[in-house]
Amino acid sequence: MLVADDGRFSYPMRLAHGTQSLQIEIQDPQGFPYAKVLTMNIQSHEQNRQIYLKQPIP
């Protein structure tokens, strides 16, 4: 996956209705690993719309 200089990235995926979690695992330039769980609640009126998550990974 390509990551921009400012740390942003995108990854398309299909989401079902309801609450779902996604675990993101990254490694910084020094080789230290980090993990973040993103939890989202997809409502039926959000079908076929793009969803943007903005949660920084410390």
C-alpha positions in Angstrom: 0.0 0.0 0.0 1.3 3.4 -0.9 1.5 6.0 1.9 1.7 9.7 1.2 4.5 11.9 2.7 2.0 13.2 5.2 0.9 9.7 6.3 -2.4 9.5 4.4 -3.4 6.3 2.6 -6.6 4.9 1.1 -7.9 1.4 0.6 -11.2 0.6 -1.0 -13.3 -2.1 0.7 -16.9 -3.2 0.9 -18.6 -2.7 4.2 -21.8 -4.3 5.4 -24.5 -2.6 7.5 -23.9 -2.5 11.2 -20.9 -2.1 13.5 -17.5 -3.3 12.1 -13.9 -3.1 13.2 -10.8 -2.9 11.1 -7.3 -3.3 12.5 -4.6 -1.3 10.8 -0.9 -2.3 11.4 1.9 -0.1 10.4 5.6 0.2 10.8 7.4 3.6 11.1 10.7 4.4 9.3 12.7 3.2 12.3 11.0 -0.2 12.1 8.7 0.1 15.2 5.3 -1.5 14.7 2.0 0.2 15.6 -1.6 -1.1 15.5 -4.9 0.7 15.6 -8.5 -0.7 15.6 -11.0 1.5 13.8 -14.6 0.8 14.7 -17.4 2.2 12.5 -21.1 1.9 12.4 -22.5 1.7 8.8 -26.1 2.9 8.5 -28.4 1.8 5.7 -28.7 5.3 4.3 -24.9 5.3 3.7 -25.1 2.6 1.0 -23.0 3.3 -2.1 -21.3 6.3 -0.5 -17.7 6.9 0.2 -16.8 6.9 3.9 -13.7 8.7 5.2 -12.1 7.8 8.5 -10.0 10.3 10.2 -8.3 8.8 13.2 -4.6 9.4 13.6 -2.4 6.5 14.6 -0.1 7.7 17.4 
